[in-house]
Amino acid sequence: MSNEPDSPLLFADLGLSAPVMASVMEIGYESPSPIEAATIPDLLQGKDVLGQAQTDTGKTAAFSLVQTALLAV
């Protein structure tokens, strides 16, 4: 077990396309919410995802970012 603190997960770690990442960075988002971090990689792989989280936690953003990435291909 390491004593080093875990580095925060970044949007850049999730596998979004370069054009989508450019927009995410331009807006100023750096770290995904837990629901975004948990769902974006699976959505990018074409997996079905069912997520439940409180309002304003990033559910729509997770879906929209992935759909935009897939359309931009």
SVG drawing of the C-alpha trace seen along z (x, -y; Angstrom):
<svg xmlns="http://www.w3.org/2000/svg" viewBox="-32 -28 36 31">
<polyline fill="none" stroke="black" stroke-width="0.4" points="0.0,0.0 1.3,-3.4 1.4,-6.4 1.2,-8.8 -2.1,-10.6 -4.1,-9.5 -3.9,-12.0 -7.3,-13.3 -8.9,-11.8 -9.1,-14.2 -11.3,-14.4 -8.2,-13.8 -7.9,-10.3 -11.4,-9.2 -10.6,-8.7 -12.7,-11.5 -11.8,-12.6 -9.4,-15.6 -12.1,-18.0 -14.3,-17.2 -11.4,-17.6 -10.5,-20.9 -14.0,-22.1 -14.0,-20.7 -10.7,-22.4 -11.9,-25.7 -14.9,-25.7 -12.5,-25.1 -13.6,-21.7 -10.8,-19.6 -12.1,-16.8 -15.2,-14.8 -17.9,-14.2 -18.1,-10.6 -21.0,-9.8 -19.1,-11.1 -15.9,-9.2 -17.9,-6.0 -19.9,-6.2 -17.9,-7.9 -15.4,-5.1 -18.1,-2.5 -20.2,-4.7 -17.3,-5.3 -17.0,-1.5 -20.6,-1.3 -21.8,0.3 -25.3,-0.2 -25.2,-2.3 -27.8,-2.9 -26.8,-5.6 -28.6,-7.3 -27.3,-10.4 -28.7,-13.6 -29.6,-16.6 -26.7,-18.7 -24.1,-16.0 -23.1,-15.5 -25.4,-12.8 -26.4,-14.8 -22.9,-16.0 -21.6,-12.4 -24.1,-11.4 -23.6,-14.5 -19.9,-14.5 -19.8,-10.9 -22.4,-11.4 -20.5,-14.5 -17.3,-12.5 -19.0,-9.7 -20.6,-12.1 -17.2,-13.8 -15.6,-10.6"/>
</svg>
